[in-house]
Amino acid sequence: MSLLAVEELTGGYGAVRVLYGLDFSVDEGEVVVILGANGAGKTTTLRAISGIVSARGRVNFAGNEIVGWRTERIAAAGIAHVPQGRGTISDLTVDENLRLGAFTRRDREVGADLERWYGVFPRLEQRRRQLAGSMSGGEQQMLAIARALMARPRLVLLDEPSLGLAPIITQELFHTLGELNREQGISMLVVEQNASLALAIAQRGYVLETGSIVASGSGADLAGNDDVRKAYLGI
């Protein structure tokens, strides 16, 4: 059974409908990417899953139907959302931001997880006492991802992780995301405009246009699809 199974998902903002009956899934240990132009509904899709915008349809996560749940309950169930623009707390230190990510936990392994993610993101360890707002965009994105992982989620939603980053930092970031999936089995649903990097780490993908899915397939199949290559890979 899929970790996340979405069926006939509709949603939007007030009277403005953005999503039109989406069907897709994410399996345990899988990276799935959603591609699409600006305004296609990618961000709204993640917000609908997280309970940030009103939605209808079915969203089954780990055996639970979560449409209508409050955002806090969805997060506590195991879905971590890294929003567009990162959302780090600028006037808290790196260490404080990471501890904030574990605020729902009641176990005694938070300290061990801190060291675990500092090992994955050594640049954060070098800046653990530094205010988050004083770091570069790439470092803040790494912090946002590590903070999400501190909650020990079963699924991480990533909204445009490359937004505003220099190309070399974007490559480093996606390399890290690929390693997190391969080596630690972390499941991810990634919304991204940098199709080539996203498809390189994804097992499967979907193409979204004006709130509807118009293509799907393995990462390799989509990367080789002529229409996808022309629209999103610049080929």
Residue pairs with C-beta under 8 A, 6 or more apart in sequence:
1 63
2 25
2 26
2 27
2 28
2 60
3 26
3 27
3 28
3 30
3 61
3 62
3 154
3 155
3 187
4 25
4 26
4 49
4 59
4 60
4 61
4 155
4 187
4 189
5 25
5 58
5 59
5 60
6 22
6 23
6 24
6 25
6 49
6 57
6 58
6 59
6 60
7 23
7 57
7 58
7 60
8 21
8 22
8 23
8 56
8 57
8 58
9 19
9 21
9 22
9 23
9 45
9 48
9 55
9 56
9 57
9 58
9 59
10 17
10 19
10 20
10 21
10 22
10 55
10 56
10 57
11 17
11 18
11 19
11 44
11 45
11 47
11 48
11 53
11 54
11 55
11 56
11 57
12 18
12 19
12 44
12 53
12 54
13 44
13 53
17 211
18 41
18 44
18 211
19 41
19 44
19 45
19 48
19 55
19 211
20 210
20 211
20 212
21 57
21 212
22 45
22 57
22 208
22 211
22 212
22 213
23 213
24 32
24 34
24 206
24 213
24 216
25 32
26 32
26 155
26 187
26 188
26 189
27 187
27 203
28 154
28 185
28 187
29 181
29 185
29 186
29 187
30 181
30 187
30 188
30 203
30 204
31 177
31 178
31 181
31 187
31 188
31 190
31 201
31 202
31 203
32 188
32 189
32 190
32 202
32 203
32 204
32 205
32 206
33 189
33 190
33 191
33 192
33 195
33 198
33 199
33 201
33 202
33 204
33 205
33 206
33 219
34 42
34 45
34 189
34 190
34 191
34 192
34 205
34 206
34 207
34 208
35 42
35 192
35 193
35 195
35 198
35 199
35 205
35 206
35 207
35 208
35 222
35 228
35 232
36 42
36 191
36 193
36 207
36 208
36 209
37 193
37 209
37 231
38 193
39 210
40 208
40 209
40 210
40 211
41 208
41 210
41 211
42 159
42 160
42 191
42 208
43 84
43 159
43 160
43 191
44 53
44 211
45 191
45 208
46 81
46 157
46 159
46 189
46 191
47 53
48 54
48 55
48 59
49 55
49 59
49 61
49 66
49 74
49 79
49 157
49 189
50 71
50 74
50 75
50 79
50 81
50 157
51 66
51 68
51 69
51 70
51 71
51 73
51 74
52 71
52 81
55 67
56 67
57 67
58 65
58 67
59 65
59 66
59 67
60 66
61 74
61 77
61 78
61 79
61 155
62 77
62 78
62 154
64 77
66 73
66 74
66 77
69 77
75 81
75 104
75 151
76 104
78 152
78 153
78 154
78 155
79 153
79 154
79 155
79 156
79 157
80 101
80 148
80 149
80 151
80 153
80 155
80 156
80 157
81 148
81 156
81 157
81 159
82 144
82 145
82 148
82 156
82 157
82 158
82 159
82 161
83 159
84 159
84 160
84 163
85 163
86 137
86 140
86 141
86 143
86 144
87 144
88 97
88 132
88 133
88 140
88 143
88 144
88 147
89 96
89 97
89 100
89 132
90 131
90 132
90 133
91 131
91 132
91 133
92 100
92 131
92 132
93 128
93 129
93 130
93 131
93 132
94 124
94 127
94 128
94 129
94 130
94 132
94 135
94 143
95 114
95 128
95 129
97 132
97 143
97 147
98 114
98 117
98 124
98 143
98 146
98 147
98 150
99 110
99 114
99 150
100 147
101 146
101 147
101 148
101 149
101 150
101 151
102 110
102 113
102 150
102 151
102 152
104 151
105 151
105 152
110 150
113 149
113 150
113 152
114 150
117 124
117 146
117 149
117 150
118 124
118 125
118 128
119 125
120 146
120 176
120 179
120 180
121 142
121 143
121 145
121 146
121 176
123 139
123 142
124 139
124 142
124 143
124 146
127 135
127 139
132 140
132 143
135 143
136 169
137 164
137 165
137 169
138 165
138 166
138 169
138 172
138 173
141 161
141 165
141 173
142 173
142 176
145 156
145 158
145 161
145 176
145 177
148 156
149 156
149 180
149 186
154 187
155 187
155 188
155 189
156 186
156 187
156 188
156 189
157 188
157 189
157 191
158 177
158 188
158 189
158 190
158 191
158 192
159 191
160 191
160 192
160 193
161 173
161 174
161 177
161 190
161 192
162 170
162 173
162 174
162 192
162 193
162 194
162 197
165 173
170 194
170 197
171 197
174 194
174 197
174 198
174 200
174 201
177 188
177 190
177 201
178 200
178 201
180 186
180 188
181 187
181 188
181 201
190 198
190 201
190 202
192 198
193 232
195 222
195 223
195 228
195 232
195 233
196 223
196 233
198 205
199 205
199 219
199 220
199 222
199 223
200 219
200 223
201 219
202 219
203 218
203 219
204 216
204 217
204 218
204 219
205 216
205 217
205 218
205 219
205 222
206 213
206 215
206 216
207 213
207 214
207 215
207 216
207 222
207 228
207 232
208 214
215 222
215 225
215 227
215 228
216 222
217 225
222 228
223 229
223 233
229 235
